[in-house]
Amino acid sequence: MQKQKVLIVGLGYVGLTLAAVLLKKTLYKVYGLDSDKKKILSLKRGKSYILEPNIEKIIKKAIKIKRFNFATSFNEKFDIIIICVGTPIDKNKKIIENYLVRACRQVRVYIRKNSLIILRSTVKIGSTKNIVKKIFDKNNLKYYLCYCPERTVEGNAINELETLPQIIAAENKLALYQAKIFFRSYNKHQVYLDKFEKGELIKLIDNCYRDTFFAISNQIALMAYELKFDSGEIINKANYRFTRTNLAKAGPVGGPCLYKDPYILYQSFKIKKPDIFLQGRKVNEKYIINRIYSVIQIIKKINKKNIKISIVGITFKNDPPTNDIRYSSAIDLIKFLKKYNSKISISIYDKNISSLDIEDIGCKKITKFRDAFKNKDIIIFHSLDNNDQKKKLLKYYLLNKKIKIFSFWDFPNVKKIINYNKSNN
């Protein structure tokens, strides 16, 4: 089995991290297929376009010994094909399945007799059977199909791929056996299911639960704001030495999974809809709107035409760090500010992104944290979990005491941020 050829379809966060683990822990010869020529070019240079510990080192080593090949198309057959393409939602929050359909049609010609097909994408319940199986059945060739979703956190994916239980949903014993051997090559922890739909449901539940968990704290924050209370104080004191209450910080919840999966789960049911997850998602979106509205109120109080704003942190999260800005509330904020006032000048400080990452959103990149305070009217902390930033905040604030400071998290005003720094230094 270790000498077999594995094709990974889609070299995004899911596909590339899986490739890295296979290259690191197994002897499989790994092939990567992606329609994005920029990704292929980046990999040929030995560069990773995603932020994961040690991933570039793994990729460079594999390329050097010719164990990792990648292209926009191939002309050969594969023993194992793993589909990792994205399933985004459109502006009406409807799942876009075209990428999955297109990928299956493209790689259908790559299977040989008894190939193992693994769907790893997040999909609407029933997609493995109604989309993937129907397309591959047209080959009239015996193959084995499993649904095995990815459940890692960005920034720690390689480690979690080796340790988190792997879900294997298969309706054929031989398919289950082959998938079992494949995943045990790098992870001994597995969960077995006899229906594709069971695996699809569990994957969606995982992300919807987490989204709803954060929504509880954001709902508390919205209530606290209306009562003019400090939301951080309410949450911290509710948690204090009371283990049955375990609230998260209130803050922005986004990213390519939590933002869309409640909508995908909701669309998977025709009659009895899972309303609780959808309501949680809407609370998280309402929280973002509330924070953006608060920024606009600050802008209105500044009697100035050309307002200069710095935003610290624009990725959808930073713990663990990532360079992913997909479905980030910081991007929503930037778009809204530009629409609200085209004369607003926006600069960004985020050490995990490059200038190329933000070239399409019309913002200037700041390379030093202290420069976010210089000659600015407002500084907005989209993320304030970095301890180094917290320690430096008071020091740099003294450079420009007139600057208005606002945070999307539990630090809504200057006084609270300064007091935080004093008590933690």
N, C-alpha and C positions, 0 to 999 in steps of 0.2 A: 504493500500500500504506500510506503514512504517514497517509492520511485515513481508514483503516478503524477500526472500533470494536472495542476489545479488552475482553473480560470476564474478570476474574480472580476465580475462585471460591475463597473462603477467604482472609481477610485476616489471617492469622497472620504469623509471621516470614517464611515463604517468599513468601506472596502480597503482603504490604505492601512488602517490599523490592524485589520485582520491579516493582510499580506505581511505586515511587519512581524506579527506573532508567528505566522507559519514559517517565515524565513529565519526567525530567531530560535524556534523550538523544535522544528521538524526538518525532514530531508526532502519534502515535496519540492518539485520544481514549480515555481509560481509565475503565472502570467496575469497581467492586468489589462483590462479593456476599458477604455473611456473615450467618449466622443469629443471631450474637451482637449484640444491640441495644446493649450497652455499647460495643462497638468502633465501631459506626456513630455513636453519640452522641459518642464521643471524637474521631473524625475530623471530624465536623461542627464541632467546636470548634477544629479545626486542631491537635489534640494527637495525638502518637504514643504508643502504649502499649508500644512496643518501643524499646530503646536502640540507636540507630544514628547515626553522625555525619551531621549535616545533614538528616536525614530530615524533621523538622518543617518546616524551611525550604522544602524541595521540595514538601511536601504543601500548605502554606499558599499558596504561589505558584500551584500548579495549581488549587486551589479558587477562588482569586480570579479567575482567567481562565476558569473553568468547563471545565477539561480533565479534572477528576477527579470522577466521580460515584460514590456508594456507597449501598447500600440492602440491605434484606433480601430484596427481590424486584424484578424489572423487568417491563416489558410491551413488549419490543422484541426484535429479532433482532441477532445479532452476527457479525462476520466471523471473529473469532478468539476462542476460549474456552480459557482456561488453568485447569486444575483443580489447586488447591494445598491441598486439605484434608488434615488430619492423619490418620495411621494408627497410633494408639496400640496398646498391648498391654494385656490384662486382667490380673487378679491371678494367673492361671495361665500368664502369658507367651504367650498366644495373641493373634495379631493381630486387631484389631477392624476389619472392613471395612465396617461399616454406614455410616460417615460418607461413604466414597467412593461407595457404592451410592446413598445418599440424594442426594448432590450431583449425580451423573450423571442421576438421574431428574428432579431439579428443573430442571436447565439444558438438558435434552433439547429443551424447547420453544423455546429461545432460538436454535437453529441455523437458518441458512438454507442454500440450496443452495450447495455448495462451501465451507462453513465449515471452518476449520482447528481441530481439537481437539487440545490439547496436555495430556497428563497429566504433572504435575510432582511429584506425591506420591511418597514412598518406599513401595513396594508389594512384596508377595510375587511371586516370579517367575511370570509368566503372567497377572497381573491386568489388564494393558492389553487383552489379547485376550479373556480370559474374563469380565471384568466390564464394562469401559468400552465395548469394541467391541460386545458383545452388547446393551447398553442403548441405544446410539445407533443400532444397526442397525434397531431397532424403528420408527424414524421413516420408513423407506423413502425416505430423502432422501440424495443423494450428499454425502459429506463426506470430509475428510482427517484421518487420525489419526496422531499421533506420541507417542513417550515421550521426554521431555526433562527429566531429573531436575535438581533444584537441588543444588549441592555447595558451598555457601558456609559460612563460619564466622560465627557470630553476633558482632556487634560490628564486623565489617568486610565485611558482605554486599554493600553497594552497590558498593564498590570491586572486590570479587571478581567480581561479576556482569558488570562491564565488562571484566575481564581474564582470568578463568579459562576454559579451553576448554569450550564448551557441547556436551554430548552430544545428538545427534539420532538417535533410533532410529525408522526408518520402513520400512514394507513396501510402500510405494507411491512411485514416483518423483516424482509431482506433490506428494504430501504432504511429501516430503523437500525439494523445491524451495521450497515455500511456507514451511516452517519455516526453511529456510536464509535466505531473504529477511528473515523476521521477526527472527531473532536477530542477523543482520548489521546491523540498524538500531542496535544498541548494542554489539556484540561481534563482532570479525572472526575469532576463534579458535573452530573447530568440529571436532567428531569425528562421523563418520557411521557408522551401523550399519544393517544390513538386516533385523534382527529386533528386535521389541520386547523380547524376553527378554534379549538381549545388553545393552541399556541398563539394564534392571532389575537384572541381575546386577552390572554395573559399579558402579552406585550403592550397592548393598549391600556390595560388596567394599571400596569406599572407606572406609566407616565401620567395617566389621569389622576391616580392617587396622589402623586407628588405635586401635581399642579393644584389639586384641591387642598392639600395640606398647607401650601403657601397661601392659598386664597383665604383661609380662615384668619390668618394674621393680617392680611391686607384688608379684610372686612373690618376687623377690630380697629385697624389704623384709620379707616374711613370714618368710623363712628367716633374715634377719639378726636380727629380733626374737626368734626362738626361740633363737638363739645368743648373744643379748644383745650384739649388735654394733650400731653406728650405721649404719643403712641408707644415709644420705646419704653417709657416708664411703666405704662399699663402692662405691656407684654412681659417685661422683666420681673415685675412684682407678682404677676399672676403665676409665673413659673417658679418663683423662689421657694425652694425646699418643698415643692408640691409636685411629686412625680407624675400624678395623673394628668396634670396640665403640662404639655411640652410644646409650647408655641415657637414657631420660627420667627426670625426678624421679619418685619414688614418690608417689602421692597419689590422692585421690578422682577417679573417672571416672564421669560421669553425663551428664545432659542428655537432651533429647528424641530424639536420634539414636543415640549410642553405646550407650545403655542398652538400646534395643529392637531395633536392626537385626540383631545376631547371632541373636536369636530368630526374627526374620522370615526371615532367610536359611536358618536351620536347618529351618524349617517349609516352605520352598520345595522341599525334596527328600524323596522318599518312601523311598528305599532307601539310597543311599550318602550319609549325612549329613555335612556339613562340621563335624566334631567340634572341630577346632582353634580355630575362632572361638567356639564355645559354651564351651569350656574357658577361653579367655581371659576371656570375660565373667564366668564364675563365679569366677575368680581376683579380678577387680576387685570383685565383690560380697563375696567373702570378706575382702578388704582392708578394706572399709567396716565389716564386722562386727567385725573385729579392733580397729579404731580406736574403735568404739562400746564394745566390751568394756573397752578400756583406760580410757575415760572413767568407766565404772561402777566400776572398781577405785579410781580417784581419789576418787569420791564415797563409797565405802565407808570410806575411810581418814579422812574428815572426820566428826568426831563432832558432827553437827549435824542437826536435823530439817528446818528450812527453808533449804535450800541455794540460794544465788543464783548463777546462771550467766550469763555473757555469751558470745554466739557472734558472732565477727567473720567476716562474709561468708557469705551463705546461697545465693547463686546457684550454679549448677552449675559455673561457671568465672568467672574475672575477667581473662583475658588472651586476646583483647581483652575489655573490660568488656561485661557484658550485665545485663539485669534479669530474666532467665529463671530461675525456680526449679523448673521441671518436672524431675522425676527427679533432683533434687539430693540428695546424700547428707546435706546439712545438714537437710533436711526429715525424712529417715529418722531422723537423730539426735534431733531434737526430739520426734518421735512416740514413739520408744523411751524417752526420758527421762521424758516425761509418763506413760507407761504404767508405768514402773519406780517412780516416786515422784510422785504427784499434787501434792505440796507443793513440788516444785522450781519456783523462779521463774526464767524464762528471758527475757533481754533480747537484742536483736539490733542489731548495728551493721553496716549495709551501705548505703553512700551511693548505691547504684544502685537501691535499691528504696524504695517509699513505704509508709506505714502501711497503705494499702488492700491492698497485695500480701500482707501477713501477717496481715490481720484474721481469717482463717479458722483460723490455727494457734495462736491464743491466746498471742502473745508481744508484749512491749513493744518499741517501736523506740527505739533510742538515736541521737541526732543528732550527738553528738560522740565521737570516738575515745577521748578521755581518760575519758569517763564509763563506758566498758566496764570500767574498772579500779576504779571507786569502789564501795565497800561490796559487793564481790563475793567469792565463795569460789573460783570457777573461771572462767577465761577460756579459751575454745576457739577456736582459729584454724582455721576450715574452709578458709580460703585465706590464704596469707601471701606472695603474690607482689607485693603493692603495696610499692614501695620506701619510700614515705612512711610507711607503717605500720611498717616495719622500723626506720626511723630513730627513730621516736617511742616504740617499744616499751620501751626501757630507761628512758627518762625517766618514762613513766607507771607502769612497774613499781615505781619507787621510791616512788610514792604509796601503794602497798599491797604490801609485800614478802611478806605472808602469802598472797597470792593464788596459787592453783595454775594454772600455764599449760600448756596442751596444744595440740598442732597435729596436724591430719590430714596434714600434709605432712612434709618432712624436718627438722622442728624438734621432736623429741619431748619436750624438757625445757627448763626455765628456763635452766640453765647454758649450753646450746648457743645459745639465742636471744640471751642477753646477750653471749656471746662473739662471735656473728655481728655484733651491733651495734657492738661495740668495734672489730672488725677492718674495719668498713665505714664508719667515721666519721673 
